[in-house]
Structures are given as C-alpha cells and as structure tokens.
Amino acid sequence: MKRVTTTIRIDEEKARLLRALAGYEGRKINDILNELIDEYIKRHKETLELLSIPNFLEECQKGLEEIKRGGGKKLDELDD
C-alpha cells in the first residue's frame, strides 16, 4: 500500500487531548488517525456504493420533488 503525507488542521485543544491520549495508550497519533479514517469510510461505504449507481442521485432528487408536490405512496399502499 502506497502511503502519502498530508497535513491536517485541528483545534489546539483537540490536538493536546489527542497527544495526551496517544501517550497514555502508548500509540502513535498516525495509527489513531488511520483507525478513525477506516471507521469513517466503513460507515459511509454504503453511501458511496449507492452513489456509484448510474442516475441514483437524480432519481432520488426526482422522488423528493414528487413528494413535495404531494405525490408518491403512503406506507400502507406499498406491497409487502
């Protein structure tokens, strides 16, 4: 896996707390940040997959507009 270097900007207080926690746990800040990024990607993976479906976003927007106009079906009108 190729690694890249990047710079992030966080509040001074958050950085201080992060350094303290990393020191307490005996971990590198880089490892903590990578873990957090992995969790974030995992939580949003389904969204990324849905957005990769051709015309998915446009269909959702059309559906929302239809609902705003009073269209669509009620839950009890949907098939089981």
C-alpha positions in Angstrom: 0.0 0.0 0.0 1.4 3.4 -1.0 1.4 5.9 1.8 1.1 9.7 1.3 1.9 12.5 3.7 -0.7 15.1 4.4 -1.3 17.9 6.8 -4.5 18.4 8.8 -5.6 21.3 10.9 -7.4 20.7 14.2 -8.1 22.8 17.2 -5.2 23.2 19.6 -7.3 21.7 22.4 -8.2 18.6 20.3 -4.5 18.2 19.4 -3.5 18.5 23.0 -6.0 15.9 24.1 -5.1 13.6 21.2 -1.4 13.7 22.1 -2.3 13.0 25.8 -4.5 10.0 24.9 -2.0 8.6 22.4 0.8 8.9 25.1 -1.4 7.3 27.7 -2.3 4.4 25.4 1.3 4.1 24.1 0.1 4.6 20.5 1.2 6.8 17.6 -1.2 9.6 16.6 -0.9 8.4 13.0 -2.2 5.0 14.0 -5.2 6.5 15.8 -6.0 8.8 12.8 -5.8 5.9 10.4 -8.2 3.9 12.6 -10.6 6.8 12.7 -10.4 7.2 8.9 -11.1 3.5 8.4 -14.1 3.6 10.6 -15.4 6.7 8.8 -15.0 5.0 5.4 -16.7 1.9 6.7 -19.7 3.9 7.9 -20.1 5.6 4.6 -19.3 2.8 2.2 -22.9 2.0 1.5 -23.5 5.7 0.5 -20.5 5.5 -1.8 -21.9 2.3 -3.4 -25.3 3.8 -3.9 -23.9 7.0 -5.4 -22.0 4.8 -7.9 -25.3 3.5 -9.3 -25.9 5.4 -12.6 -28.7 8.0 -12.2 -29.2 7.1 -8.5 -28.9 10.7 -7.2 -31.1 12.1 -9.9 -33.8 9.5 -9.2 -33.7 10.4 -5.5 -34.0 14.1 -6.3 -37.0 13.4 -8.6 -38.6 11.4 -5.9 -38.2 14.1 -3.3 -39.7 16.6 -5.7 -42.6 14.3 -6.3 -43.2 14.0 -2.6 -43.1 17.8 -2.2 -45.8 18.0 -4.9 -48.0 15.6 -2.8 -47.2 12.6 -5.0 -45.9 9.2 -4.0 -47.5 6.4 -2.0 -48.3 6.0 1.7 -46.6 3.2 3.6 -49.9 1.2 3.8 -50.2 1.4 0.0 -46.8 -0.4 -0.6 -46.8 -4.1 -1.3 -45.3 -6.5 1.3 
